[in-house]
Amino acid sequence: MTQVVSNRCLFIALTLLLLLVFWLSLALGSVSLPLGDTLRALLRTLGWPLASDGHAQAELIVGQLRLPRALMGLAEGSLLALCGVAMQGLFRNPLADPGLVGVSSGAALGAAAAIVFGAALGGLPPAFAPYLLSLSAFAGGLGVTWLVFRLGRRDGETRVATMLLAGIALTALAGALIGLFTYLADDATLRTLTFWNLGSLNGASYARLWPLLLVTLLVAAWLPRRVDALNALLLGESEARHLGFDVERLKAQLICCTALGVGAAVAAAGMIGFIGLVVPHLLRLLVGPDHRVLVPASMFAGAILLLLADLLARLALAPMELPIGIVTALLGAPFFLYLLLRGRF
């Protein structure tokens, strides 16, 4: 009973904190708005019948600029955290990350190819650019992940250690190809590619948001249905098989789920690291390894952390804006070193 109450308090706290951070994301920036005006502008944007009261500027800032950005941060953080949970469950290692099997680098390679070749062909049609970028990133992530999965198959089984080594090798190869694209790009494309590699929510728009939001909802609906299998996998592959779970099928599903999620996340906002590593690991220290709690809690906490990182990116050097990938690396790398020094793994 105590554990149930504790979990309930955790989710209440995460929900309230997420609402507060989301509200602050709409209010704060190079032009800060009063919280009351922000709430009224949000309600009017959502179609709530309120009098305008001369707050047209607040409605424009909230509705057209900050709302899609905040929603993208919410979806991006949730998706990266869920993919981190999936990878840590697959590898049975609390320090696993989607980048381990080349998903992130493959998605980055696909998106970089779309940017460079699109510019070489005279630019992508504005109406299709966000969707083509998403498809290219997903295709790149899925392609590299499929190669890792095939290289890791031996005698009808997927060997996690072999997958890890293949992922490291293909990540290096993808990085080399991205470097080649960077070398061949013209000045304008090079600038786009450089800032995209650093990660940012600055280019958020409703057109770019919908594919990401759809993938986030799909992953958030699918992964909680596999929590029992993930818990069984913690005991070991043989034990999970004895409990009646199809381990090979589960591995394939987790890899495809991660490829889909990371591909959409990279296409939407570029390379944002450490969310998939830090969030599930921190929550595992707080609530334990039970995926019935870990999966939904990670979804909330990932959104909170990314929205906070975006706020810091906007406010630290205002009116200039830091790339969010730099902020998450500055937060995540010291945490990783702390775990190393403390011997927590």
Disulfide bonds with the S-S distance in Angstrom:
none
